[in-house]
């Protein structure tokens, strides 16, 4: 095998990064926020600024992505459990599909207060969801008065929306993957309280000090999120199965054209919100 410098060695593989610079450039991973919206702690990961927008140093992102991939794969080999969190519209579809593909749990609608720190209470709602689904599957709901059955089905639908991604989660996860640290800061705080390691994409307005495995990257663009989250899911899948499966396409997700701006969410308790109160 020919290596750089004209040397020939047998059994030496050329290093290949988990994600190439070309892939990241094409996906817009390098685009940060406007320079006035930055967190100075992200300075080491910023290459330059152009037209008032910070540009992320993709050489560092590639190296840190390798670290994150190896971290996820090795812990998956050990049987660790993962929770993916991303509730912004442009991340929600990818979070659900990638977490499902690699056999992990996910939250992609709203982070309920105490999701981890008050897991015992949340688990009672998860158990309620499984009970309602079981009654639906067996036809038990059809035996009830029409009005009562309708109310229970509405309850089931609401629980599926908010808790469907953690329906098989028996305990708090070993590792949490986060898209948009600022939006999901309630999740970050709960992970910190429970000393749960955080793997997180870090845009230029984020705080690298509150995560364990940082991945400097655009956390607003669909293609950037898809690339990074997809590779993390690959790592879990490879750790558990020893090989990867073909990627799916997420361009048809209804949030793919969503605007980059979003509203910050307020901290909510473990009560499932009423549909009527949602926007």
N, C-alpha and C positions, 0 to 999 in steps of 0.2 A: 504493500500500500504506500502511495506517495504522499508524503507530508510536506508542509511548508519548509523551504530551505533545501529541497531536493533529496531529503533523507528518505530511506525506505525501511519500514519496519513491518514485521508480521504481527497481526493480532492487536494493533493499536487503532482504535476508532477515532475519527476526527470529531472534535467536540461540536455538538449541535445544541443550541439553546432551546428551551421549551417554546419560546416565542421569538421569532426573528424581528429584527428592526423593521424590515419591510412589512411584515404582518401588522406590526404596531402602528407604523406610519399610515398604512392603508385604512386601518380601523380608527384612526384619530385618537389613539391612546395618549399622544403627546400634548394635546390641547388642554390647557388648564383654564382657570377662571380669569376674569379681568384682574389686572395687577392690583387694583384698589380693593379687591375682595380676597386677598390672600392671607394665609397664616404664615408669619415669619419663620415659624418652626419648620416649614416645608422648604426653606431656602436651599438646604443641601441637595434636594432632589430636583431643583429647577435649573434648566440649562440656560435659558435666556428669556426675553420677552419680545413679542412682535405685535405691533399695532395695538398695544395696550393689553395684550393677553400673555400670560405666562406660558412658557413651553417647558414641558417636563423632560428631564434627561432620560432618554430611552435606554441608554447604555446601562444606567443604574437599574431601571425598571426590568430589563432583561435579566440582570444578575439576581435581583430580588425575586423575580418570578421563578427562577430556577430554585432558589431557596424555599419559596413557598410550595412549589410542586413537590420537591423532595420531602418537605415537612408533612404535607398532606398524605403523600403516598406511604411514607413510613408509618404514620399513625393509623392509616387505613389497614395496613398489613397487621397491625397490632389489635385490630378489631374496635378501634375507637369510633364513637358516633359523632356525626357532624350536623350542625344546624345552619342553613343558609338563610340570611335575612336581607330582604330588599323590598321595600313597600312602595317605592316611587313607581309611577306608571311604566316608565321605560325599562325598568328592571324586573317588574313582577312576573311577566311571562317567562323570561329566561331563567329566573330563580326557580320557578316551579318545575320547568322542564328539565333543567340540568340537575337539580337536586333529586328529582325522581329517577333520572337516568342512572345516577350513581348510587341509588339506594339510601339517600339521606333525607333529613327532615327539612322543612322550610316554613317561613312566615313571609307572605308576600302581599298581605292586605293592610293590616294595622297591628302594631305592636301593642298588646294589652299590658298595662302595668302589672308587674309581678309574674310575667310569663315564665321567668326562671326563678326569681327570688321567692315567689309564692306558688311554686309548682304544684303543691298539694291541692290548692284550690283550682288551679287551671286544669289539673288532671280530672277533677270531678266533672268539669264541663266536657272534656274529651271523652270520658266514660259515658256521659249522657248522649253525646253524638253517636258513639258506637252502638248504644242501646237503641236509639231511634232508627239507625240504619238497619240494624238487625230486625227490628219490628217491621220495617218497610219491606225488606227482602222476603220475610216469611209470610207477608200478607196480613200481619196482625193489625196494621193500621186500617186496613179495609173493613175490618169488623167493627170499628168504632163509629159512632155517629159522625156524619159528614163534617159538621162544624169542628168537632174535636180533632178529627183526623187532619183537617186543613190547618188548624193551628199548630199541630205537632209537625206537620211537613214544613211549615214556614220556619219553625224553630230549628228543624234539622238543616234546612237550606242556609240559615244564618250561621249556624255552628260550622257547617262545612266551609263556608266562605272564610271564616277567621281561624279555624282550628284544623281544617282538613289536612294541612301540610304537616301537622305534628300528631296525627291520629295514631301512629304506631310508635310514638316516642314514649318510652317507659320511665325515663328519668331525664334529668337535665343533661344536655349534650356535653361531650368532652371538649369540643372545639366549635367555635362559632365563626362563620364567614359573613362578612358584612359588606354591602354595597351602599355607599353614601353614609359615611360615619356621622356627619352632622345631622342628617335627617333621622338616623337610627341611634341617636345618642342615648336614648332611654335603654336600649338593648346593650349598648356599651357599658353604661353604668351598672346594669345588673350583672354583666359578665365580670366586671371588676370586683363587685361585692363577693362574687362566688369564686373568684380566681380562675375563671374559664378563659383559656387562651383565645385571642381574637386575631383572625386573619382578615385584613381589610384593604380594599382599594382606597388609595389616598389621593384625592384631588388637591389642588393647590390651596384650597381653603380649609384643609383638614388639620388635625393635630396628631402627628406621628407618635407622640409620647404615650398615647392611651391604647396603642395596639401592640401586639406581640410580633406579628409577622406583617410588615408593611409592603404594599405594592403600589408605588406611585403611578397613578393612571387616571385618565378622564373617567369620572363616574357618572357622567350625564348622557353620553352618546351610546345609543343602542349597540353599535358594532364594537365599541370598546368594552362595554360590559359583557357582551356575548363572548368576545375573545378571552378575556381574563377569567370569567366565571366558568366558561367551558373548559379551559385548561385545568382549573382547580378540580372540576368534576372528573376530568380525565385522570387526574392523579389519584383520586379516591377509587375510581373504577379499576385502575391498574393495580393499585395496592390490594384490592380485594379479589380481583379475578386474574391478574397477571397479563392482561391484554386489553386493548381498547376496542370500542365499537364505533361505527360511523357516526359522524355528527349529524344533527338535525338542523333544519332551517327555521329561523325564528322571525324572518322578515314579515310574515303575515300576522304577527302579533299586533293587536289593535293599538298598542302603545308605541309602535315603532316610529310614528311621525310626531310624537309628543314633544312639546316645546321644552327647552332645557330648564326653564324656570319652574319652580315649585314652591309650595307653601310649607313652612316649617310646621310640624305637628306638635300638638300639646300632649303632655303626659296623660295617659288614660289609665283607669283602673281595670280590674279583671272582668268587669261587666261587659258582656257582648253588646255593642251599640245597636240601637234600633235603626232599621233601614230608613225610617222616616226622617231621622235626624241627620242622615248623611247627605252630602252634596250630590 
